[in-house]
Amino acid sequence: MPDRPILTAENFAAVSRSWRRDYHRDYLVMYSSVWGAFCAEPGLWGLPPDDHMAHRGDGVFESFKCVGGRAYCLEEHLTRLRASASALGIALPRDFAETLPLLRQAYRLGGEEDFVCRICVSRGPGSFTVNPYDSAGPEYYLVTLKLSRPAPEAYERGVRLVTAPFPAKSEFAGIKSCDYLHNVLVKKHARDSGADYAVSFDSEGFLTEGPTENIVVVTRSGDLAVPSWKRILKGVTLSRVLDNARSLVARGMLKSAGNLDVARDRLWDVMEEAFLTTTSFDVMPVTEWDGRPVGTGSPGPVARELLRLTAAEYASDGPYTTRLRD
């Protein structure tokens, strides 16, 4: 086999531009504090391999959507990122304080009204050890991607859910870290099982969450049950859904809405509806779980109404949206 070419500063741009993949079509722009600059060519995007986020998963992140040129729950996501970084002892880099102007520039450069923004704060580069003190300091990465929405039919038919065969991670459940191996395996189990999504129960037998989704159960007695915060990552979308659910209590659609643990051995005795929440699809009805129909086997009224209320929040200016047009 002939020797492979050597990349240099002089030939790197030409070589990288020859590297095109189909999935690049959804990539918009990336900002890296390593460069202190934006890049709109995915073939040039990069992360130092000695960044502790790359080789140890030692970093934290947030993803949120922007619709119609408005960021949804921006401050709520940034607040959670601060808390995650603090919990891991990761200092916030200087660029973090400039997130809004950076996001507005990314919006202008990306040319899309609807997109997803992912912000990562890493421990930073410096050696390939597990010692966090080998890092030279934290780094900040901001990436924007075209917003991918589920087909409307998915909301009409609901999705298939399975139970993951291993318990949820618990010790760091409340930290949105970049260490997602457990989450990857839960998603792999869903796909290998022919399902759309999977959720876990913890070692005590209580319902927790999916790899990137929160799960909510509506009981036959009219209680909207969200797992205890100690068992799950407190989803930003879930928090908005829960607030909106309390308005359904006032309207008589629900008896209560709040944290209520659901035991695996009692799930089918109490469940009337179930739905998933996450940034990308808001509220998604679950109509099949482990091969059994949930409720009537069709999306329920609570999920439908909460989807409507959540979508209305980011469709116009309000307390949970931030305009990106300067």
Residue pairs with C-beta under 8 A, 6 or more apart in sequence:
5 11
5 15
7 15
13 44
16 41
16 43
16 44
17 41
17 43
17 44
18 43
19 43
20 43
21 42
24 42
24 43
25 146
26 145
26 146
26 148
27 42
27 45
27 143
27 145
27 146
28 40
28 106
28 109
28 110
28 111
28 112
28 115
28 143
28 144
28 145
28 146
29 38
29 39
29 40
29 106
29 109
29 110
29 143
29 144
30 38
30 39
30 40
30 42
30 45
30 141
30 142
30 143
30 144
31 37
31 38
31 39
31 95
31 102
31 105
31 106
31 140
31 141
31 142
31 143
32 39
32 46
32 47
32 139
32 140
32 141
33 93
33 94
33 95
33 139
33 140
33 141
34 48
34 125
34 139
38 105
38 106
38 109
39 45
40 109
40 110
45 143
47 53
47 54
47 141
48 54
48 125
48 139
49 55
50 125
50 126
50 127
50 128
51 59
51 122
51 123
51 124
51 125
51 139
52 58
52 59
52 122
52 123
52 124
52 125
52 126
52 132
52 134
52 135
53 59
53 120
53 122
53 123
53 139
53 178
54 122
55 128
56 123
56 130
56 179
57 177
57 178
57 179
57 180
57 181
58 88
58 90
58 122
58 123
58 132
58 177
58 178
58 179
59 90
59 120
59 121
59 122
59 123
59 177
59 178
60 81
60 84
60 85
60 88
60 90
60 120
60 121
60 175
60 176
60 177
60 178
61 81
61 118
61 119
61 120
61 121
61 176
61 177
61 178
62 77
62 78
62 80
62 81
62 118
62 119
62 176
63 77
63 116
63 117
63 118
63 119
63 279
64 71
64 72
64 73
64 74
64 77
64 116
64 117
64 236
64 279
65 71
65 72
65 114
65 115
65 116
65 117
65 147
65 279
65 280
65 314
66 72
66 103
66 107
66 113
66 114
66 115
66 116
66 117
66 147
66 324
67 113
67 114
67 147
67 314
67 315
68 113
68 114
68 314
68 315
69 107
69 113
69 323
69 324
69 325
70 314
70 317
70 321
70 322
70 323
70 324
71 103
71 117
71 321
71 322
71 324
72 279
72 313
72 314
72 320
72 321
73 236
73 237
73 240
73 320
74 100
74 103
74 322
75 322
76 236
76 239
76 320
77 119
77 236
78 99
78 119
80 176
80 234
80 236
81 96
81 119
81 121
81 176
82 92
84 175
84 176
84 177
85 91
85 92
85 121
87 174
87 175
88 123
88 175
88 177
89 132
90 121
90 122
90 123
90 138
91 137
91 138
92 121
92 138
93 121
93 137
93 138
93 139
93 140
95 102
95 140
96 121
96 140
99 119
99 142
100 322
102 142
103 117
103 142
103 324
104 324
104 325
104 326
106 117
106 142
106 144
107 115
107 144
107 324
107 325
110 144
112 144
112 146
112 147
114 146
114 147
115 144
115 145
115 146
115 147
116 144
116 145
116 146
116 147
116 148
116 279
116 280
117 142
117 143
117 144
118 142
118 143
118 144
118 145
119 140
119 141
119 142
120 140
120 141
120 142
120 143
120 178
121 138
121 139
121 140
121 141
122 138
122 139
122 140
122 141
122 178
123 132
123 135
123 138
124 135
124 136
124 137
124 138
124 139
125 135
125 136
125 139
126 134
126 135
126 136
127 134
127 135
147 280
148 280
149 280
149 281
150 280
150 281
150 284
154 281
154 284
155 284
155 285
155 299
155 307
156 299
157 287
157 298
157 299
158 284
158 285
158 286
158 287
158 288
158 294
158 298
158 299
159 196
159 197
159 276
159 284
159 285
159 286
159 287
159 288
160 194
160 195
160 196
160 197
160 286
160 287
160 288
160 289
161 190
161 195
161 196
161 197
161 198
161 199
161 215
161 274
161 276
161 286
161 288
161 289
161 290
162 189
162 190
162 193
162 195
162 197
162 198
162 289
162 290
163 198
163 199
163 200
163 201
163 264
163 289
163 290
164 185
164 186
164 189
164 190
164 198
164 199
164 200
165 189
166 185
166 200
167 200
167 201
167 202
167 203
168 182
168 200
168 201
168 202
168 208
168 209
168 231
168 232
169 182
170 202
170 203
170 208
170 231
172 179
173 208
173 209
173 230
173 231
173 232
173 233
174 229
174 230
174 232
174 233
174 234
175 233
176 233
180 211
182 211
183 211
183 212
184 211
186 198
186 199
186 200
186 210
186 211
187 198
187 211
187 212
189 198
190 196
190 197
190 198
197 210
197 213
197 276
197 286
198 210
198 211
199 207
199 208
199 209
199 210
199 213
199 215
200 208
200 209
200 210
201 207
201 208
201 264
202 208
202 231
205 263
205 264
205 265
206 227
206 228
206 231
206 261
206 262
206 263
206 264
207 215
207 217
207 227
207 261
207 262
207 263
207 264
207 267
208 215
208 227
208 231
208 232
209 215
209 227
209 231
209 232
209 233
209 235
210 276
212 278
213 235
213 276
213 277
213 278
213 284
214 226
214 227
214 232
214 233
214 235
214 237
214 238
214 276
214 277
214 278
215 227
215 274
215 275
215 276
215 286
216 224
216 225
216 226
216 238
216 241
216 274
216 275
216 276
216 277
217 224
217 225
217 262
217 267
217 270
217 271
217 273
217 274
218 224
218 225
218 254
218 271
218 272
218 273
218 274
218 275
218 300
218 302
218 303
219 225
219 260
219 270
219 271
219 272
220 270
220 271
220 272
221 255
221 270
222 254
222 255
222 256
223 254
223 255
223 256
223 257
223 260
224 242
224 245
224 248
224 254
224 256
224 257
224 258
224 302
225 258
225 259
225 260
225 261
225 262
226 238
226 242
226 257
226 258
226 259
226 260
227 259
227 261
227 262
228 259
228 261
229 259
231 261
235 277
235 278
236 279
237 277
237 278
237 279
237 282
237 310
238 277
240 310
240 313
240 320
241 277
241 282
241 283
241 306
241 310
242 257
242 258
244 306
244 309
244 310
244 313
245 254
245 257
245 302
245 306
246 257
247 309
248 254
248 257
248 302
248 305
248 306
249 255
249 256
249 257
253 301
253 302
253 305
254 302
262 270
262 271
268 292
271 294
271 295
272 295
272 300
273 285
273 294
273 295
273 300
273 302
273 303
274 285
274 286
274 289
274 294
274 295
275 283
275 284
275 285
275 286
275 299
275 300
275 302
275 303
275 306
276 283
276 284
276 286
277 283
277 284
278 284
282 307
282 310
282 311
283 303
283 306
283 307
283 310
284 303
285 299
285 300
285 303
285 304
286 294
287 293
287 294
287 295
287 297
287 298
287 299
288 294
288 297
313 320
313 321
314 320
314 321
317 323
